[in-house]
């Protein structure tokens, strides 16, 4: 039971910080916050993602490329160009590594506006750090696991961030329904969206990429947006007054 609680807790926290900090803040700037609040978010993101920490800069560039070239040959992770999700993940990882190591040449329109913290990036992205986190997860399993099958969940902890990205980009562009006639193949994947805290409302998001709430219809709910609204009430973040409104269906 303890292992399942650990796994679910890690899954939800990782999904929240990737959705809020990497996606909605670093990539789209759907809300603003002070330098201090940004650093707190950054540290918490690292603490939660651990061995699978993703650089906000590299993530933002990759994600902006995805929106610009969604479901075309230039999309860094369109499922329509891969035979399986693992090959898509591998190709995405190579492109991410190039952005992380600054050996890529992204278009200027994809640059800027994302959090950068070189000291933390060096520590968090180092293999020694990733191996230390992975070892810590393993020791927790040795301590808490009560059955052999529970160890099958351990590898997911090691690569939690990429797994979440793969689920969103694979399922969100293959399975589900469409509220809006976008030029790409984006879809909304209920009821699995609840597992990803709003990220699988991909069709809604691609229709209005600047809108902080990914839900559009009465039966849709974006948990990450709800939590961010609660945080906004404390004054820690401020939603921007954008936003390309969704023409919600009835």
Secondary structure as UniProt FT lines:
FT   HELIX           2..17
FT   HELIX           18..27
FT   STRAND          31..33
FT   HELIX           35..49
FT   HELIX           50..52
FT   HELIX           56..68
FT   TURN            69..71
FT   TURN            73..74
FT   TURN            76..77
FT   HELIX           79..81
FT   HELIX           85..100
FT   TURN            101..102
FT   HELIX           108..110
FT   HELIX           118..125
FT   HELIX           127..144
FT   HELIX           148..153
FT   HELIX           154..158
FT   HELIX           160..171
FT   TURN            172..174
FT   TURN            190..191
FT   HELIX           192..196
FT   TURN            197..200
FT   HELIX           202..207
FT   TURN            209..210
FT   TURN            218..219
FT   HELIX           223..233
FT   TURN            234..235
FT   STRAND          237..239
//
